[in-house]
Amino acid sequence: MIVETAFLDKLKQFGLNSYQAKLWTALLSRGVATAGELSDISNVPRSRAYDVLESLEKKGFIIMKIGKPIKYIAVPPAEVVKRVQNRIKTDADKQTEQIESLKASETMNELQLLHTQGIEKVDPTEMTASIKGRNNLYEHLSDMLDRAGKSVVICTTSQGLVRKADALKRNFKQLKRKGVKIRIAAPMDDTSKPVAKELAQFGEVRNSNMDARFVLIDGKELTFMLVDDKDVNASYDTGIKVQSDFFVNSFQNMFDVHWKAMKKI
């Protein structure tokens, strides 16, 4: 049986390697077959066929039929998809629980202590880094907001406001619960006004004429974007992360001056 390589590659989405994909598709084409038969039609070496079929059985892709010779029965693909979905969900739940338990562990405290002590020894110029790609930027901004303890400043465009309201919704809710002061500045138009009203439940939103894109937390950490989001593809959007008291305070003071002149929403 000849199966196109492109088709076999797609089966990797099921978590199958090359031999597993070949034997499973061979069994699907036969319904019921022995290991020898499947080896012959799939071009999988007989020395490997039994081990691979056993792994497919453990994954729930096939069933072993008792008798002599031993035969294998293919599980319907629709049922396999359900099993794969359930397995992925179960694995994800377990990993999430492990990560949550790690947050409160002594190991995390030790790691945090190491990082804090290490940061104190680093020159501020070494703490400057670039983040490329809008998805990466929003993951970085989400991490920033999680670290905020006192204040958050967001200056963005009208479209940027819409994106942040969606991408950082969880963060805004968490910041409100923590009592963090949030100030958001963005130009108001027909697109951004409804979003601004929604965000007003988390902090103060004002109409801005500043041509800038940046996020500031606790007056200590800053990430600013290099270009207008209208002029760059999302994949090439780039931000600069800065941790320098002198530089960040300059940004904070500049924003505070402009903030006073902005109209409240």
WOVENDA-V204333 format. One record per backbone hydrogen bond with DSSP energy under -0.5 kcal/mol. NH is the residue of the N-H (numbers start at 0). CO is the residue of the C=O. E is the energy in kcal/mol with one decimal. If there is no record, write none. Layout:
nh = <NH;NH>
co = <CO;CO>
e = <E;E>
This chain:
nh = <2;7;8;9;10;10;11;12;13;14;15;20;21;22;23;24;25;26;27;28;29;29;30;31;32;34;37;38;39;40;41;42;43;44;47;48;49;51;52;53;54;55;56;57;58;59;59;60;61;62;64;65;70;71;72;73;74;78;79;80;81;82;83;84;85;86;87;88;89;90;91;92;93;94;95;96;97;98;99;100;101;102;103;104;107;108;109;110;111;112;113;114;115;116;117;118;119;120;120;121;125;126;127;128;130;132;133;136;137;138;139;140;141;142;143;144;145;146;146;147;147;151;152;153;154;155;160;161;162;163;164;165;166;167;168;171;172;173;174;175;176;177;178;178;179;180;182;183;184;185;186;188;192;194;195;196;197;198;199;200;201;202;203;205;206;207;207;211;213;214;215;216;217;219;220;221;222;223;224;225;230;231;235;236;236;238;239;240;240;241;247;248;249;250;251;252;253;254;255;256;257;258;259;260;260;261;261;262;264>
co = <0;3;4;5;6;7;8;9;10;11;10;16;17;18;19;20;21;22;23;24;25;26;26;29;71;69;33;34;35;36;37;38;38;42;44;44;45;47;48;49;50;51;52;53;54;55;56;55;55;72;70;63;64;32;62;30;60;75;75;76;77;78;79;80;81;82;83;84;85;86;87;88;89;90;91;92;93;94;95;96;97;98;99;101;101;104;105;106;107;108;109;110;111;112;113;114;115;116;117;118;122;123;124;240;238;236;233;132;133;134;135;136;137;138;139;140;141;142;143;143;144;180;215;182;213;184;156;157;158;159;160;161;162;163;165;167;168;169;170;171;172;173;174;175;174;149;151;203;153;205;155;186;188;190;191;192;193;194;195;197;198;198;181;183;262;185;205;209;154;222;152;220;150;216;216;241;214;239;212;237;227;228;232;232;233;130;223;128;238;221;243;244;245;246;247;248;249;250;251;252;253;254;255;256;257;257;258;206;204>
e = <-0.6;-2.0;-2.4;-1.4;-0.9;-0.6;-1.5;-1.7;-1.7;-1.9;-1.0;-2.5;-2.3;-2.5;-2.3;-2.3;-1.9;-2.2;-2.4;-1.6;-0.8;-0.6;-3.5;-1.5;-1.7;-0.6;-2.3;-2.3;-2.1;-2.1;-1.6;-1.2;-0.9;-0.5;-1.6;-1.5;-0.8;-2.5;-2.7;-2.2;-1.9;-2.1;-2.0;-2.0;-1.6;-0.7;-0.8;-2.6;-0.8;-2.7;-3.6;-0.6;-1.3;-2.9;-3.3;-2.1;-2.1;-0.7;-2.0;-2.5;-1.6;-2.1;-2.8;-2.6;-2.5;-2.4;-2.6;-2.4;-2.5;-2.8;-2.6;-2.5;-2.3;-2.6;-2.4;-2.2;-2.3;-2.4;-2.6;-2.4;-1.7;-1.6;-0.8;-1.5;-0.5;-1.5;-2.3;-2.4;-2.7;-2.1;-2.3;-2.3;-2.6;-2.5;-2.1;-2.7;-1.6;-0.6;-0.9;-1.5;-2.2;-1.4;-0.8;-1.8;-2.8;-3.0;-2.5;-2.4;-2.4;-1.9;-2.3;-2.9;-2.2;-2.0;-2.3;-2.6;-1.8;-1.1;-0.9;-0.8;-0.7;-2.7;-2.9;-2.6;-2.8;-2.5;-2.2;-1.4;-2.2;-2.6;-2.2;-1.2;-3.2;-2.5;-0.8;-2.3;-2.0;-2.1;-2.8;-2.1;-1.9;-1.8;-0.7;-0.8;-2.4;-2.7;-2.6;-2.8;-3.1;-1.9;-0.5;-0.5;-2.5;-0.6;-2.8;-2.1;-1.5;-2.5;-1.2;-1.1;-2.1;-1.3;-2.2;-2.6;-2.9;-1.5;-0.5;-1.4;-2.5;-2.4;-2.8;-2.3;-2.6;-2.5;-1.8;-2.4;-2.2;-2.0;-2.6;-2.2;-1.7;-0.5;-1.7;-0.7;-0.7;-2.7;-2.8;-3.5;-0.5;-3.3;-3.1;-2.3;-1.5;-1.8;-2.6;-2.7;-2.2;-2.6;-2.5;-1.7;-1.8;-3.1;-1.4;-0.6;-0.9;-0.7;-1.1;-0.8;-2.1>
